[in-house]
């Protein structure tokens, strides 16, 4: 078994761990953004050496969604050059309202109680929402129409579900949040 630390072949995040298991074709890869997955060696070389077609390059963030969501469900996804595109395409049709729902479910799953401050790292967690970047996650709290307001402060990436009016600040409908009310480190 050989091990290497280098950028993730899917999302390019630094410090992914790639393990080549002796006598086995796939590589086991662990990435903070993409989760844990097994990738066929030839696909690994194709993605790393490139260049990928424009369409294939567009699919990589969705492959990250597949692998991270599988990891969160306790599944180690295995794929190669014959099936990776189909796995990625399954995440390309998620609507904005579905992404908002996924965000609400993520916040709820990490919350100890309603109104608790919850850390969602937009840069690492965007695959959980079928988003393609942290910019898309930063936009989602403004898109909710579920009757629940999400207060969000990009600097700390803290999310908090609250009623339309919060005692610490102005109406959330005004678009203003009281200074410090969303700091993920405060309690």
C-alpha positions in Angstrom: 0.0 0.0 0.0 1.4 3.4 -0.9 0.1 6.8 0.3 0.4 10.3 -1.1 -0.9 13.7 -0.1 -1.8 16.0 -3.0 -4.7 18.1 -4.3 -8.0 16.2 -4.7 -8.4 15.1 -8.3 -12.1 16.2 -8.3 -12.2 19.5 -6.5 -8.4 20.4 -6.4 -8.6 21.1 -2.6 -5.1 20.7 -1.2 -4.1 17.9 1.2 -6.3 15.1 -0.1 -4.9 11.7 0.9 -4.6 9.2 -2.0 -3.9 5.5 -1.1 -3.0 2.9 -3.6 -4.0 -0.5 -2.2 -1.6 -3.2 -3.3 -3.0 -5.6 -5.9 -6.0 -3.3 -6.4 -6.8 -1.0 -9.3 -8.8 1.8 -7.6 -7.3 4.5 -5.4 -8.9 5.3 -2.1 -9.1 9.1 -1.8 -10.0 11.2 1.2 -10.8 14.9 0.8 -12.3 17.3 3.3 -14.7 18.6 0.6 -15.4 15.5 -1.5 -15.4 12.9 1.3 -14.0 9.3 0.9 -14.3 7.5 -2.4 -12.6 4.9 -4.6 -11.5 6.1 -8.1 -10.2 3.9 -10.9 -6.5 4.6 -11.6 -6.9 5.4 -15.3 -9.6 7.9 -14.5 -7.4 9.5 -11.9 -4.7 9.9 -14.4 -7.1 11.3 -17.1 -8.5 13.9 -14.7 -5.1 14.9 -13.3 -3.3 15.1 -16.6 -6.2 16.6 -18.6 -7.3 18.5 -20.4 -10.9 17.5 -19.9 -13.5 18.5 -22.3 -15.6 21.5 -21.3 -18.6 19.3 -20.5 -16.5 16.9 -18.4 -14.9 19.9 -16.5 -18.4 21.2 -15.8 -19.4 17.8 -14.3 -16.6 17.6 -11.7 -18.3 19.7 -9.0 -21.3 17.4 -9.3 -19.1 14.4 -8.9 -18.0 16.0 -5.7 -21.6 16.3 -4.7 -22.1 12.6 -5.3 -19.0 11.5 -3.4 -19.6 13.8 -0.4 -23.3 12.9 -0.1 -22.4 9.2 -0.3 -19.8 9.7 2.4 -22.3 11.5 4.7 -24.6 8.5 4.3 -21.8 6.1 5.3 -21.2 4.9 1.7 -17.8 4.8 -0.1 -18.6 5.5 -3.7 -16.6 3.6 -6.3 -16.4 4.8 -9.9 -14.3 4.8 -13.0 -14.2 6.1 -16.5 -17.4 4.2 -17.5 -19.8 5.5 -14.8 -18.5 8.8 -13.3 -20.4 11.0 -15.7 -23.7 9.4 -14.9 -23.1 9.7 -11.1 -22.3 13.4 -11.6 -25.2 14.1 -13.9 -27.6 12.9 -11.3 -26.8 16.0 -9.3 -27.0 18.6 -12.2 -30.8 19.1 -12.1 -31.2 20.1 -8.5 -33.4 23.3 -8.5 -32.6 26.3 -6.3 -35.6 25.5 -4.1 -34.3 22.0 -3.6 -30.8 23.4 -2.7 -32.5 25.7 -0.1 -34.3 22.7 1.3 -30.9 20.8 1.5 -29.4 23.8 3.3 -32.3 23.9 5.8 -31.9 20.1 6.3 -28.1 20.5 6.8 -28.6 23.3 9.3 -31.3 21.3 11.2 -29.1 18.2 11.2 -26.2 20.1 12.8 -28.4 22.1 15.3 -28.7 21.1 18.9 -31.9 23.1 19.2 -34.0 25.6 17.1 -32.1 28.9 16.9 -28.7 27.4 17.7 -25.7 28.7 15.9 -24.6 26.2 13.3 -21.3 26.2 11.4 -21.7 25.5 7.7 -18.4 25.9 5.9 -19.5 27.1 2.5 -16.1 26.2 1.0 -16.2 22.6 2.2 -19.9 21.9 2.5 -21.2 23.1 -0.9 -21.3 19.6 -2.4 -23.8 18.6 0.3 -26.3 21.0 -1.4 -25.5 20.1 -5.0 -24.0 23.5 -5.3 -21.0 24.1 -7.6 -19.1 26.6 -5.4 -19.1 28.5 -2.1 -20.5 31.5 -3.9 -23.7 29.6 -4.6 -24.0 28.6 -1.0 -23.6 32.2 0.1 -26.5 33.1 -2.2 -28.9 30.4 -1.0 -30.0 32.0 2.4 -31.4 34.9 0.4 -33.4 32.6 -1.8 -35.5 30.9 0.8 -39.3 31.0 0.6 -40.0 28.2 3.1 -41.3 30.6 5.8 -38.1 30.2 7.7 -35.5 32.9 7.6 -31.8 32.0 7.5 -29.5 34.6 8.9 -26.1 34.3 7.4 -22.8 36.0 7.9 -20.3 35.1 5.2 -17.3 36.1 7.2 -17.9 33.3 9.8 -20.1 31.1 7.6 -22.5 30.6 10.4 -26.1 29.9 9.6 -29.0 30.2 12.0 -32.7 29.6 11.4 -34.8 32.3 13.0 -38.3 33.8 12.9 -38.7 36.9 10.7 -37.9 39.2 13.7 -35.0 38.5 16.0 -34.6 40.2 19.4 -30.9 40.9 18.8 -31.4 43.0 15.8 -33.7 44.5 13.2 -36.3 42.6 11.2 -34.5 40.1 9.0 -36.9 41.2 6.2 -35.0 44.5 6.2 -31.8 42.6 5.1 -29.9 43.9 8.2 -28.6 41.7 10.9 -27.3 43.0 14.2 -23.5 43.1 14.5 -22.3 39.9 16.2 -25.6 38.1 16.1 -24.3 35.5 13.7 -20.8 35.0 14.9 -20.3 31.3 14.9 -17.8 31.5 17.8 -20.1 33.4 20.1 -22.7 31.7 22.2 
